[in-house]
């Protein structure tokens, strides 16, 4: 029986097409951040659906919780998958590893916060003096996700604990 030789589909594409889009170091972090990042982008679309006085408080809470989750999952998935020892054993400076992790988190937080904040500042949405407070709050959540959440995650060695404590900490200061 004479079988016809089949060529695999990826072999038909040029070599530049088969290369990964992201470097391996960045691609390793992306699956941990993807769910929270997509939730934040979905929030940008939900914000435009309802009246401002109803959506604004919900958007602020959702922004803060998802930024805490993004910041905690940057470091937390190393604890979850027990790969922190392997990460620290790499022949690279730890400052560079930390910069790469926080750079990826900053990109995820800023690209998902910008549409929400711009939606509240848009003139057709009734932008007023309080709209810029939403932008300030959005940037505050980004800073919280970049500074507080990874630190608390390293301190508690748990993604969930880092997220919860990051969310509870401002409420404790408010009391």
Buried (B, 14 or more C-beta within 10 A) or exposed (E): EEEEEEEEEEEEEEEEEEEEEEEEBBEBBEEBBEEBBEBBBEBBEBBBEEEBEEBBEEBBEBBBBBBBBBBBBBBBBBBBEEEBEEBEEEEEEEEEBEEBBBBBBBBBBEEBBBBBBBBBBEEEBEBEEEBEEBBEBBBBBBEBBBEBBBBBBBEBBBBBBBBBBBBEBBEEEEE
